[in-house]
């Protein structure tokens, strides 16, 4: 199983806003069902990362007494 890069996420380092999401040429050449599957899995993975980071933020704030 070879690993390939499908997407690159570019963000503004001052605001944290996503500036661009670029797909690779290799990913663009894949079939629509394959791309949909990858995108669905990406959303799930990003949601897990988001929840983890949010929990870390709230846990750190609770430990320091910041509401």
C-alpha positions in Angstrom: 0.0 0.0 0.0 1.6 3.2 -1.1 0.8 6.5 0.6 0.0 9.5 -1.6 -0.7 13.2 -0.8 -4.2 14.1 -1.9 -4.7 17.6 -0.5 -2.7 20.5 0.9 -4.2 23.0 3.2 -2.8 26.5 3.2 -3.7 28.9 6.0 -3.0 32.5 7.0 -0.5 32.3 9.9 -1.8 35.6 11.4 -5.5 34.8 11.4 -5.5 31.0 11.3 -8.1 31.1 8.4 -7.8 28.6 5.6 -6.6 30.4 2.6 -6.6 27.5 0.0 -7.1 23.8 -0.3 -5.2 22.4 -3.2 -5.5 18.9 -4.6 -2.6 17.2 -6.2 -2.6 16.2 -9.9 -2.5 12.6 -8.8 -5.6 13.0 -6.7 -7.4 14.8 -9.5 -6.8 11.9 -11.8 -8.7 9.5 -9.6 -12.3 8.4 -10.1 -15.1 10.3 -8.5 -16.1 7.5 -6.0 -12.4 7.2 -4.9 -12.2 11.0 -4.4 -15.5 11.0 -2.5 -14.2 8.3 -0.2 -11.0 10.1 0.5 -12.8 13.3 1.2 -15.2 11.6 3.6 -12.3 10.0 5.4 -10.5 13.3 5.5 -13.5 15.0 7.1 -13.8 12.3 9.8 -10.0 12.6 10.5 -10.1 16.4 10.7 -13.2 16.2 13.0 -11.3 13.9 15.4 -8.3 16.3 15.4 -10.6 19.2 16.1 -12.3 17.4 19.0 -9.0 16.5 20.5 -7.6 20.0 20.2 -10.8 21.5 21.7 -10.7 19.1 24.6 -7.0 20.0 25.2 -8.0 23.7 25.2 -10.8 23.2 27.7 -8.8 20.9 29.9 -5.9 23.4 30.0 -8.3 26.2 30.8 -10.0 24.3 33.6 -6.6 23.4 35.1 -5.5 27.1 35.1 -8.8 28.4 36.3 -9.6 30.3 33.1 -13.3 30.1 32.3 
